[in-house]
Amino acid sequence: MGWDTMRVEFVRIYNELFSEDEINGVLAFYESPAGRATLEKMPQLMTKAMAFAQSQMADLLPEIQRITKEASQK
């Protein structure tokens, strides 16, 4: 699936969810220094957020396993 195929669907979805003024506002944001910084740093933010979420889940995993085992024994 190429971008040309996906583009049509993305345009439809954005048009369904956002007004023209909202899309213009989003575009203005991403053209601003803060918007460009957001785009540039988003991969790092997502990596750090996912690492944090995984560490939290690792801490909870024994309790989840205990609850699951108890529930399956009933």
N, C-alpha and C positions, 0 to 999 in steps of 0.2 A: 504494500500500500504506500503510494507516494504522497508527497505533500500536496500535489494538485487535487488528489482525491480527498485527503483529509481537510484541506483548506475550506472546501465547500461546506462540510459539516461543521467545522469550527465557526465559520461565519454565521451559519444558521443558528447555532447554539448561542453565540454571543448576541445576535439580534433578538433572540427569544428572551434572553435574560436581562439585557442592558438596553437603556435608552441611548439615543445618539449622543445626548449630552454626557451621559455617564461614560460612554466609550471615549469621547473626546477628553474627559477628565482623566481617565486611566492613561491614555496616550500622553497627555501633558505630564502626568506624574513620571512615567517611564522615560520621558525626554529630559526631565529635571536631574540635577546632580543627585538628589536623594533617590530617585527612581533608578538611575544608572547604578548607584551603589547597591541598591536592593538586588538588582539583577546580577551584579557581579558577585555579591556575597551570599546569595541564596543557596548555592551548592554547599558552601561551608556551613551555613546555618542548618540546612537539612541533615548533613552528616553529623553535626554535633547533637542536634535534637534527637535523631534516631539512636545515637550511641547512648544518650541519657535515657530514652525510653526503654532500650534493651536492658540497661543496667537496672532500671526499676522493675522490669518484668523478671529479671533473674532473681532479684530479692524476693519477689512474690511467688515465684514458681513452686517452692516447697509447700507453701500454704495452699496454693491452687491444687496441687497434686493431692494433698491430704483431704481437702474438701471433696474433690472428685472421687477419690477412693471411698470415702465415707458414704457419699451419695450412691455410689454403685453397689455398695453392700446392703443397702436398705431395700 
